[in-house]
């Protein structure tokens, strides 16, 4: 298994023939999710890191072209949601996959603990304000899903928010929140916003390695805090919360993809291919100029000559 920083001799240049079956990572609607049945690592889709870098570069070029087409057509918006345990590689996936996209057509939002002002609204309010406009790609690094994940693991957070039913959260609380989320996503889909949701599936052992790397590398110290260890102790509870969430909120129009994340490079390839698949399926085209517009452009050409 090749790892980052340890190139494997490349036997052949096959990046243009690599095929990724994205459906194998998709959670089907109505599925009961057991994360032990989903791998955190699998045979790599590349033969060397050189090949992987080239693949990602080619994916970025294709994504840039499709994003420009999305922007020009101005009919559809794309929302990408990234969730996962600490150190799962959300930042890296966003950085590498979206590296070739025009910043004017793409925005990234990271959501931390809600502010006092945000807590005065429903739990979907602060994220819906940042939804992408038509023709643009929006990326949520964590999202409204935190309100059925961290609040489920730490119910005291929900109690402190003062929301109806928050004092004694139970199955009905989470059912209602899942329903609010799926209704929102169905509404967005019906109004032109396509949604793809990625759960970067990291093993506990790999998280430990990445935490130690952050401690050992002075340039990565800022990424680590004692709170990360506190949350790591809740691993079984988070696993259960994610299983319930993925099963309840993955739909045909707004699917979850469980991406094996122990190999960062492989995860990035999978994510980029899923995004490309969705954009290719939109059957987009550049707007055609009207007869009047063509005459206008002809007049402008004469002036310029």
Secondary structure, DSSP 8 states (H G I E B T S, - for coil): --BTTB--------GGG----GGGGB--TT----GGGS-S--S-S-SSHHHHHHHHHHHHHHHHHHHHHHHHH-S-EEEEEEEESTTSSHHHHHHHHTTTS-GGGEEEEE--S--TTGGGS-TTHHHHTT---TT-EEEEES-GGGGGTHHHH-HHHHHHHT-TT-TT--HHHHHHHHHHHHHHHHHHHHTTEEEEEEEEE--HHHHHHHHHHHHH-GGGGGG--HHHHHHHTTHHHHHHHHHHHHHHH--SSS-EEEEE-SSHHHHHHHHHHHHHHHHHHT--------HHHHHHHHHHHHHH-
